[in-house]
Amino acid sequence: MAISDFYAMHSNHQTRLVLHTRASKDLVSTATAVMDLLKNVEVHAILGPQIADAAPLVIELGEKANVPVISFFPTSPTLSPIRNPYFIRAAQDDSIHDKAIASILQSFGWNEVVFVYEDTAYGNGMISSLVNSLHEHDIRVAYMSAILPSAEDFQISRELKMLMTRKNRVFVVHMTSSLGSRFFAVADKAGMMSEGYVWLITAALSNSLKAMNSEIVDSMEGVLGIRSHVPESKDLKSFNIRWKRNLHLMNPNSSVTELNIFGLWAYDTIWALAMAVERIGVTDFASVGSSRIGPRLVKEITNVKFKGLSGEFHLVNGRLKSSALEIFNVIGKGERVVGYWTPDKRLSRRLYSSSSSNELRRIIWAGDSTLTPQGSAISKLRIGIPVKVGFKEFVDMKRNVHLNETAYFGFSIDVFRAALKVLDVKNISYEFFPFMNDKGEMNGTYDDMLHQIGKEYDAVVGDTTIVANRTYYVDFTMPYSEAGVTMLVPIKHGIQRNMWIFLHPWSWDLWLAVIASFIFMGLVIRIMEQPTVNTAFTGPPNRQLGMTLWWPFAALALPERGLVVKDWSRFVLVIWIGLAVILMQIYTASLSSMLIVDQLQPSVVSVNKLRTEGYRVGHQNGSFVKDFLLNELKLSESQLIPYRTVKEYYKALSKGHKNEGVAAIFAEIPYIRVFLNKYGSKYTMAGPIYRTSGFGFAFPKGSPLVSYFSRAILKVREEGKTMDKLEEKYFGQKITSLGVAPPITPGDSRMLHASSFSGLFIIVGIATLLALVISESYIWSKPVALAKQFIIRYLSSKPSNGAELATVQSTAQVHAIENSIELEDLVGNSNQNSESISNVT
């Protein structure tokens, strides 16, 4: 019909297509038919094959002969026209259908599916693209069920019974019509087409639904399908009338009344091939062989564009350009379109609607139900919670005997409920189940409780710490509390008030620096004042030494003008008094702080001390902290004492390690803050903080609820008010969502060191030395004179040459200069007698 219609409309074309058909039922017969067409007939193009698994072989044979293979039947997505240049897919890419399936699942809130597929190359080829598309929408493939095309009905039934034991009730089916028709017939008999089940079929089965037996279609009631949308047109209506008439003439008893999308793609492919052949021309076909014409034919086909029966025919990268998909619902022996999916607008009720409502028309689900299935056999989440003896601020429960009810509350429980309110997934119900034994106590450790996820519980909510070894068997949400493990220790007084407390404000190096500055100032004043009329620095050596050492104190106690005589000495005196005043003020302030404000210090600051001294160390009973102390901090098990309540913590720390108590308790920071809220005046955090990830909710490995709850926890924490109210409700203050507070550090943090005043000492020292040098000229005049003599001798001994002119001074001039230098030295010396001066003159 395609060839007849094309050349009826294009009678002026010089070229003509000639069909050479070969029947094939399996891989071997297909290979034989292709070899016959290539060698004996020498065809220029191959259409098909209809068998999906035979496509790789046909494409390989066509590529070796440079003959394009054009397929409008389902083929594996792994067969890419980009990697196979002689392969043309004149059908929509299946990957676009994967995205539509993911959008449908997300719109109904189903986050787990079971993928049932045909165990062939075609079926396996879709796994990767479908899983990736679902992952982008936070949807997990919980299980994959592969069914062989040759499987008997009892084998299919056995597989379906196994699927019924799983909690998942959403199935995505990817099969060809031959296997799919048998699969749904068996599923109907097994009772899996009843209420609560969800079935989605891919394009491979959806596009063949019109050609299937009406009784099989009736057993598929409630199924959702996705297929390519075929726009209505006059040409399509005219073709359908002629198709039905011709089909009736050829086979009056045929049950098939309509042509599916594969037939329409076949019709359009013939037209595209005929157009490409005409562009090449009959002369070229007559002059060259098929192997030479193949590359040109591929190029011309990919450039063909026209409006065909299936819609716009336009190849992009060797594939038919993707268009809209229609979503239909199987009802009775027919189907009803409930919506559309397009790459830009996604889900919508109407294809040409200006807005996307992301909603479909009313759907009749399996079991003739109009209620949207939950998608799981579990109506409620079974939430495991720890049984707390102490620290019930996080998790607690109270039993009402009269009403036979148990109330659950606590900070962790309320955070879970707050996250549930803002959760993206709606209609999730839950029930709490305490992890306890017959005695009403915790039935093991937290690790034991987490191992029950996937068995007894669907999740665990409580003060469960996120640690690396636990992530091997469960998945955690993001933390809802602060993180870290550290020590809780008693506080001791940092400074003992004894007779030597006045020495504590300054460190030993600062004391030495101050004493050295005293001596330095005394020496400087002694040097500057000795040649003057100041009699304080005259006399025997022991008197001068005593005055040198006593002068800095006298300057502070008796700052009289007569203490020094020279002006530069007074300048140094002012500098010294300024330095002394600054030091005295700082010393007074530091000493006052030590006497008034008590310096509190942790009694233990080093884990190494706990280890070497063998001190007893406490930890919370059943917590992972015990393993952390043994494996990471290398403490011996004989040192470790378990405790359960805040009161037990207090008693153990109050007794101390010498009285059957403990020297320190290792715990997570939220627990320590609860303790400090009650007994904070005598205890503190100390030592390094060992990082953990805080408290989180635990779910089975790979559960999609993890990402939803993590996002919900973020919303609750960012909103702030809810978390603040919960913290004030259970703890009286904000303690768990704050950053980690720094513990009290040991040592003499208020003691001052010489390095703190190095700048001041440098400035005072430089100013004093400058005053000394300027005041005492003999310190610098003699070196200046020696320098001058050296320069003169150097100039007088330097020989002259032709390149320069040297003026040699006479001997008399040299003696005159030398005499003048000596004269200056003598004048500068105030103790020289007048007789010496006249002789020099």
BAKOLDREN-87432 format. One record per residue (C-alpha): residue in one letter; x, y, z. Coordinates in steps of 0.5 Angstrom, whole numbers, plus 500, padded with zeros to 3 digits. Each point is the difference from the previous one (the first is absolute). Example, Ala and Ser with C-alpha at 12.3 -4.5 7.8 and 13.67 -1.06 7.14 Angstrom:
2
[A [525 491 516]] [S [502 507 498]] 
end
This chain:
841
[M [500 500 500]] [A [506 505 502]] [I [503 499 493]] [S [494 500 496]] [D [497 506 504]] [F [507 504 499]] [Y [501 499 492]] [A [493 501 499]] [M [501 507 503]] [H [507 501 497]] [S [499 497 493]] [N [506 504 497]] [H [505 497 504]] [Q [506 496 496]] [T [501 495 506]] [R [496 494 502]] [L [501 496 507]] [V [499 493 499]] [L [498 495 506]] [H [504 494 501]] [T [497 496 506]] [R [502 495 504]] [A [497 496 506]] [S [504 499 506]] [K [498 497 507]] [D [506 499 504]] [L [507 503 500]] [V [503 494 495]] [S [495 501 495]] [T [500 508 501]] [A [508 499 498]] [T [499 496 494]] [A [495 505 497]] [V [504 506 501]] [M [506 496 497]] [D [496 498 494]] [L [497 507 499]] [L [507 503 500]] [K [504 495 496]] [N [495 498 495]] [V [495 505 499]] [E [505 506 502]] [V [495 504 504]] [H [502 508 501]] [A [496 500 507]] [I [497 495 505]] [L [494 501 504]] [G [499 497 506]] [P [501 495 504]] [Q [494 499 503]] [I [503 495 505]] [A [503 505 505]] [D [506 495 502]] [A [502 499 493]] [A [501 508 499]] [P [508 500 502]] [L [501 494 495]] [V [497 504 495]] [I [503 506 501]] [E [507 497 500]] [L [499 497 493]] [G [497 506 497]] [E [506 504 503]] [K [505 495 497]] [A [496 501 493]] [N [499 508 501]] [V [493 499 499]] [P [495 504 505]] [V [496 496 505]] [I [493 504 501]] [S [496 497 506]] [F [493 503 502]] [F [499 494 505]] [P [503 500 508]] [T [507 499 500]] [S [505 500 506]] [P [501 507 503]] [T [508 498 500]] [L [500 500 492]] [S [502 507 499]] [P [500 503 493]] [I [506 504 502]] [R [504 494 501]] [N [497 496 494]] [P [500 505 494]] [Y [496 496 495]] [F [494 499 506]] [I [494 504 499]] [R [495 500 506]] [A [493 502 496]] [A [497 500 507]] [Q [500 504 506]] [D [505 498 505]] [D [498 496 506]] [S [504 505 505]] [I [495 505 499]] [H [494 495 503]] [D [505 499 506]] [K [499 507 502]] [A [493 500 499]] [I [499 494 505]] [A [504 504 505]] [S [496 506 499]] [I [493 495 501]] [L [503 497 506]] [Q [503 506 504]] [S [493 504 499]] [F [496 494 504]] [G [506 500 505]] [W [502 493 499]] [N [508 500 501]] [E [501 492 500]] [V [498 496 494]] [V [501 493 497]] [F [503 499 493]] [V [498 494 496]] [Y [503 499 493]] [E [501 495 495]] [D [507 497 501]] [T [502 501 493]] [A [505 505 497]] [Y [495 505 499]] [G [497 499 507]] [N [507 501 503]] [G [501 506 496]] [M [495 504 504]] [I [503 499 507]] [S [505 505 500]] [S [496 506 497]] [L [494 498 504]] [V [504 500 507]] [N [503 507 498]] [S [494 503 498]] [L [496 498 507]] [H [506 501 504]] [E [500 508 497]] [H [493 500 504]] [D [502 496 506]] [I [497 494 498]] [R [503 493 502]] [V [499 494 496]] [A [499 495 506]] [Y [501 494 496]] [M [501 497 493]] [S [496 494 497]] [A [503 497 494]] [I [495 496 496]] [L [502 496 494]] [P [496 500 493]] [S [500 492 500]] [A [498 500 508]] [E [493 495 501]] [D [494 503 503]] [F [502 496 506]] [Q [507 504 501]] [I [497 506 499]] [S [495 499 505]] [R [505 498 505]] [E [504 506 499]] [L [493 504 501]] [K [499 496 507]] [M [507 502 502]] [L [499 508 498]] [M [493 499 504]] [T [504 499 507]] [R [504 507 499]] [K [497 506 503]] [N [501 504 493]] [R [493 500 496]] [V [502 505 494]] [F [503 496 494]] [V [503 503 494]] [V [499 494 494]] [H [505 501 494]] [M [498 494 495]] [T [499 499 493]] [S [492 498 498]] [S [502 492 500]] [L [502 500 507]] [G [496 505 503]] [S [493 497 498]] [R [502 494 503]] [F [503 503 506]] [F [494 505 502]] [A [495 494 499]] [V [504 496 505]] [A [500 506 505]] [D [493 500 499]] [K [499 493 502]] [A [505 501 506]] [G [495 506 503]] [M [505 505 499]] [M [496 505 495]] [S [496 501 507]] [E [499 506 504]] [G [507 503 503]] [Y [504 498 494]] [V [503 505 495]] [W [502 498 493]] [L [504 504 495]] [I [502 498 493]] [T [505 503 495]] [A [499 501 493]] [A [502 494 498]] [L [494 497 502]] [S [496 506 500]] [N [501 501 492]] [S [498 493 499]] [L [493 500 504]] [K [496 501 494]] [A [502 494 497]] [M [499 495 506]] [N [494 496 502]] [S [494 503 503]] [E [500 495 506]] [I [507 502 502]] [V [499 507 499]] [D [494 499 505]] [S [504 497 505]] [M [505 506 500]] [E [494 504 503]] [G [503 506 504]] [V [507 500 497]] [L [503 506 498]] [G [504 501 493]] [I [505 505 497]] [R [500 500 492]] [S [502 505 495]] [H [495 505 498]] [V [497 500 493]] [P [497 506 498]] [E [493 500 496]] [S [500 502 493]] [K [496 499 493]] [D [506 496 497]] [L [499 495 506]] [K [493 499 500]] [S [500 499 493]] [F [506 495 501]] [N [496 496 505]] [I [494 500 496]] [R [504 497 494]] [W [504 495 505]] [K [494 497 503]] [R [497 499 493]] [N [506 497 498]] [L [501 496 506]] [H [493 497 500]] [L [501 498 492]] [M [506 496 502]] [N [498 497 506]] [P [492 501 502]] [N [501 496 507]] [S [506 504 502]] [S [498 503 508]] [V [505 506 498]] [T [496 506 498]] [E [505 506 501]] [L [508 501 498]] [N [504 501 506]] [I [506 505 500]] [F [505 495 497]] [G [496 500 494]] [L [500 507 500]] [W [507 501 501]] [A [501 495 494]] [Y [496 504 495]] [D [504 506 502]] [T [506 497 499]] [I [499 498 493]] [W [498 507 498]] [A [506 502 503]] [L [504 495 497]] [A [497 501 493]] [M [502 508 501]] [A [507 498 501]] [V [501 496 495]] [E [497 505 495]] [R [505 505 502]] [I [506 496 499]] [G [497 498 493]] [V [499 494 495]] [T [506 501 497]] [D [505 500 506]] [F [496 493 502]] [A [501 497 493]] [S [508 502 500]] [V [502 498 507]] [G [499 494 504]] [S [496 500 507]] [S [506 500 504]] [R [502 507 497]] [I [493 503 500]] [G [499 498 507]] [P [503 506 504]] [R [497 505 495]] [L [493 497 502]] [V [501 500 507]] [K [502 508 499]] [E [493 501 496]] [I [496 496 505]] [T [502 504 506]] [N [499 507 496]] [V [492 498 498]] [K [495 504 504]] [F [492 499 498]] [K [494 499 504]] [G [498 493 500]] [L [494 496 502]] [S [504 499 507]] [G [501 507 501]] [E [506 504 498]] [F [506 496 497]] [H [507 503 502]] [L [506 496 502]] [V [504 503 505]] [N [507 496 501]] [G [497 494 496]] [R [494 500 505]] [L [493 502 498]] [K [499 507 504]] [S [496 499 506]] [S [493 503 501]] [A [494 499 505]] [L [499 494 503]] [E [493 498 502]] [I [498 497 507]] [F [494 495 499]] [N [496 496 505]] [V [497 493 498]] [I [493 499 502]] [G [496 494 498]] [K [502 498 493]] [G [502 507 498]] [E [504 506 502]] [R [500 507 502]] [V [505 506 500]] [V [501 503 507]] [G [505 505 498]] [Y [506 502 496]] [W [508 500 501]] [T [504 505 497]] [P [508 502 501]] [D [498 507 502]] [K [493 500 503]] [R [501 493 503]] [L [493 497 503]] [S [494 503 497]] [R [493 499 499]] [R [499 503 493]] [L [506 500 495]] [Y [499 507 498]] [S [499 503 507]] [S [503 506 501]] [S [502 498 507]] [S [502 494 503]] [S [496 497 506]] [N [504 494 501]] [E [494 496 501]] [L [496 495 496]] [R [493 499 499]] [R [496 495 505]] [I [503 493 499]] [I [497 493 501]] [W [505 496 504]] [A [501 492 500]] [G [494 497 504]] [D [495 506 497]] [S [503 505 506]] [T [500 507 499]] [L [504 501 506]] [T [507 501 499]] [P [504 494 503]] [Q [505 501 505]] [G [505 496 496]] [S [502 496 506]] [A [498 494 504]] [I [501 503 506]] [S [495 505 502]] [K [504 503 506]] [L [508 501 501]] [R [502 496 506]] [I [505 505 504]] [G [504 497 505]] [I [502 504 506]] [P [505 499 506]] [V [498 499 507]] [K [503 505 504]] [V [502 500 507]] [G [504 506 501]] [F [500 506 495]] [K [492 500 499]] [E [500 507 497]] [F [502 496 493]] [V [495 494 500]] [D [495 499 505]] [M [493 496 501]] [K [495 499 505]] [R [495 495 500]] [N [492 501 502]] [V [498 494 503]] [H [492 502 500]] [L [500 502 493]] [N [505 495 498]] [E [504 505 496]] [T [508 502 500]] [A [502 507 499]] [Y [506 502 496]] [F [504 506 501]] [G [507 503 501]] [F [504 505 496]] [S [502 494 494]] [I [493 498 500]] [D [497 507 499]] [V [506 502 495]] [F [497 494 496]] [R [493 502 500]] [A [502 507 498]] [A [504 497 494]] [L [494 496 498]] [K [495 506 500]] [V [505 504 494]] [L [502 493 497]] [D [499 500 492]] [V [497 493 500]] [K [493 501 503]] [N [495 495 503]] [I [505 496 504]] [S [498 497 507]] [Y [504 497 505]] [E [500 496 507]] [F [505 500 505]] [F [503 493 503]] [P [505 500 506]] [F [506 496 499]] [M [499 497 507]] [N [500 493 503]] [D [495 496 504]] [K [503 504 506]] [G [498 507 497]] [E [508 502 499]] [M [504 501 494]] [N [501 494 496]] [G [507 500 499]] [T [504 506 497]] [Y [499 505 495]] [D [503 496 495]] [D [496 494 501]] [M [494 505 499]] [L [502 502 494]] [H [501 493 497]] [Q [493 499 501]] [I [499 505 494]] [G [497 497 494]] [K [498 494 505]] [E [495 503 506]] [Y [501 507 498]] [D [499 504 494]] [A [504 506 503]] [V [503 502 507]] [V [499 506 503]] [G [504 503 506]] [D [506 502 503]] [T [504 496 495]] [T [507 502 498]] [I [502 500 493]] [V [507 497 500]] [A [504 496 494]] [N [499 493 502]] [R [492 501 500]] [T [500 502 493]] [Y [502 493 498]] [Y [493 498 501]] [V [495 506 501]] [D [499 507 497]] [F [500 506 504]] [T [497 506 499]] [M [503 507 501]] [P [502 501 508]] [Y [495 504 504]] [S [504 501 505]] [E [507 503 502]] [A [506 495 499]] [G [506 498 504]] [V [503 496 506]] [T [504 503 505]] [M [501 499 508]] [L [496 502 506]] [V [505 502 506]] [P [499 503 506]] [I [503 507 501]] [K [506 502 505]] [H [502 507 502]] [G [506 503 495]] [I [503 504 505]] [Q [502 498 507]] [R [500 506 505]] [N [506 500 504]] [M [506 504 502]] [W [503 500 493]] [I [494 502 496]] [F [503 507 499]] [L [505 497 495]] [H [494 497 496]] [P [498 506 495]] [W [507 500 497]] [S [504 494 497]] [W [507 499 502]] [D [502 502 493]] [L [497 507 501]] [W [502 500 507]] [L [507 500 497]] [A [499 505 495]] [V [498 505 505]] [I [506 499 505]] [A [504 500 494]] [S [497 507 498]] [F [501 502 507]] [I [508 499 500]] [F [500 503 493]] [M [497 506 502]] [G [504 501 506]] [L [507 499 496]] [V [497 505 494]] [I [499 505 506]] [R [507 499 503]] [I [504 501 494]] [M [496 506 498]] [E [500 503 507]] [Q [507 499 502]] [P [504 505 497]] [T [495 506 503]] [V [500 503 506]] [N [495 495 502]] [T [503 497 507]] [A [495 494 500]] [F [505 496 495]] [T [506 502 503]] [G [504 496 506]] [P [503 493 501]] [P [498 495 495]] [N [495 496 504]] [R [497 507 501]] [Q [499 501 493]] [L [498 493 499]] [G [494 500 505]] [M [498 507 497]] [T [499 497 493]] [L [496 494 503]] [W [496 505 505]] [W [499 505 495]] [P [494 497 496]] [F [496 499 506]] [A [502 507 503]] [A [497 503 493]] [L [493 497 501]] [A [500 501 508]] [L [503 507 500]] [P [499 503 493]] [E [504 507 502]] [R [503 504 495]] [G [507 500 504]] [L [501 493 499]] [V [503 501 493]] [V [504 506 497]] [K [501 500 493]] [D [494 501 495]] [W [501 493 496]] [S [500 497 507]] [R [493 503 501]] [F [498 497 494]] [V [502 493 501]] [L [496 501 507]] [V [494 502 497]] [I [500 494 495]] [W [502 495 506]] [I [494 503 504]] [G [495 499 494]] [L [502 493 500]] [A [500 498 507]] [V [493 503 500]] [I [497 496 495]] [L [503 494 503]] [M [497 501 507]] [Q [493 502 497]] [I [500 493 496]] [Y [503 496 506]] [T [495 503 505]] [A [494 498 495]] [S [503 493 499]] [L [501 499 507]] [S [493 503 502]] [S [497 495 495]] [M [503 494 503]] [L [498 502 507]] [I [493 502 498]] [V [498 495 494]] [D [501 493 501]] [Q [504 496 495]] [L [496 494 498]] [Q [504 494 497]] [P [498 493 498]] [S [502 495 505]] [V [503 496 494]] [V [501 502 493]] [S [504 495 497]] [V [498 493 497]] [N [507 497 501]] [K [500 502 508]] [L [494 495 500]] [R [503 495 496]] [T [507 500 504]] [E [497 501 507]] [G [495 495 499]] [Y [494 504 502]] [R [493 498 500]] [V [496 503 494]] [G [492 500 499]] [H [496 499 494]] [Q [493 500 498]] [N [497 492 501]] [G [499 497 493]] [S [503 506 496]] [F [505 499 495]] [V [505 505 504]] [K [502 493 504]] [D [503 498 493]] [F [503 507 498]] [L [504 500 507]] [L [502 493 499]] [N [502 500 493]] [E [502 507 499]] [L [502 503 506]] [K [503 493 502]] [L [498 500 507]] [S [499 493 504]] [E [493 497 501]] [S [502 500 508]] [Q [500 507 500]] [L [493 501 497]] [I [494 501 504]] [P [493 500 497]] [Y [495 505 502]] [R [492 502 498]] [T [498 506 503]] [V [502 507 502]] [K [500 499 507]] [E [504 494 499]] [Y [505 504 497]] [Y [500 505 505]] [K [501 495 506]] [A [506 497 496]] [L [503 507 499]] [S [499 502 507]] [K [504 494 503]] [G [506 501 495]] [H [504 494 498]] [K [503 499 507]] [N [493 498 503]] [E [497 495 495]] [G [498 506 496]] [V [503 502 493]] [A [505 506 498]] [A [496 501 494]] [I [494 498 495]] [F [500 500 493]] [A [494 501 497]] [E [497 504 494]] [I [499 507 500]] [P [492 501 500]] [Y [500 495 507]] [I [506 504 503]] [R [496 506 499]] [V [494 497 503]] [F [504 499 506]] [L [503 506 500]] [N [494 504 500]] [K [498 496 507]] [Y [507 500 503]] [G [504 505 496]] [S [503 504 506]] [K [505 494 502]] [Y [502 497 493]] [T [502 501 493]] [M [502 498 493]] [A [507 499 500]] [G [505 497 495]] [P [500 499 492]] [I [493 499 497]] [Y [500 494 496]] [R [495 501 494]] [T [494 496 498]] [S [494 502 496]] [G [495 501 505]] [F [493 496 501]] [G [496 498 494]] [F [494 496 498]] [A [502 493 497]] [F [497 496 494]] [P [501 494 496]] [K [506 501 495]] [G [498 503 494]] [S [493 503 503]] [P [498 506 496]] [L [497 502 506]] [V [507 502 502]] [S [500 506 495]] [Y [493 502 502]] [F [501 500 508]] [S [507 504 499]] [R [497 505 496]] [A [494 501 505]] [I [505 500 506]] [L [504 506 496]] [K [493 504 499]] [V [499 499 508]] [R [507 502 502]] [E [500 506 495]] [E [493 502 502]] [G [503 501 507]] [K [494 501 504]] [T [497 493 501]] [M [507 498 502]] [D [501 505 505]] [K [493 499 503]] [L [502 492 501]] [E [507 502 503]] [E [497 504 505]] [K [494 495 501]] [Y [505 494 502]] [F [506 504 502]] [G [498 507 503]] [Q [505 503 495]] [K [503 499 493]] [I [505 494 501]] [T [500 496 494]] [S [500 504 494]] [L [505 505 502]] [G [507 499 497]] [V [505 496 505]] [A [502 505 505]] [P [508 500 502]] [P [501 496 507]] [I [504 504 505]] [T [507 500 499]] [P [506 498 505]] [G [506 504 502]] [D [502 507 502]] [S [496 504 495]] [R [500 506 504]] [M [508 500 501]] [L [503 505 496]] [H [507 499 496]] [A [506 504 498]] [S [498 499 493]] [S [493 504 501]] [F [504 507 502]] [S [506 498 495]] [G [498 507 496]] [L [500 504 506]] [F [507 498 502]] [I [503 501 493]] [I [497 507 500]] [V [503 502 507]] [G [506 497 499]] [I [501 503 493]] [A [498 507 503]] [T [505 499 506]] [L [506 498 496]] [L [499 506 495]] [A [500 505 506]] [L [506 496 503]] [V [504 501 493]] [I [498 507 499]] [S [501 502 507]] [E [507 497 501]] [S [504 503 494]] [Y [506 496 501]] [I [497 494 499]] [W [499 502 492]] [S [505 505 499]] [K [506 495 501]] [P [498 496 495]] [V [498 506 495]] [A [507 502 501]] [L [503 493 498]] [A [496 500 494]] [K [503 507 498]] [Q [507 498 501]] [F [499 493 496]] [I [497 504 494]] [I [505 505 500]] [R [506 495 500]] [Y [496 496 494]] [L [500 506 496]] [S [507 502 501]] [S [502 493 498]] [K [496 499 494]] [P [505 501 493]] [S [497 505 495]] [N [500 498 492]] [G [498 503 494]] [A [493 498 500]] [E [499 505 506]] [L [503 506 504]] [A [502 499 507]] [T [501 506 505]] [V [505 498 505]] [Q [500 504 506]] [S [507 502 503]] [T [502 498 506]] [A [499 506 504]] [Q [493 500 498]] [V [499 492 503]] [H [503 502 506]] [A [496 506 501]] [I [494 496 499]] [E [502 495 505]] [N [502 505 505]] [S [493 503 499]] [I [497 493 501]] [E [504 500 507]] [L [498 507 502]] [E [492 498 499]] [D [502 494 504]] [L [503 504 506]] [V [495 505 500]] [G [494 495 500]] [N [504 497 507]] [S [497 504 505]] [N [506 497 505]] [Q [506 503 496]] [N [504 505 503]] [S [501 507 497]] [E [508 499 500]] [S [499 494 495]] [I [495 505 496]] [S [505 505 499]] [N [506 495 498]] [V [496 498 494]] [T [498 507 498]] 
end
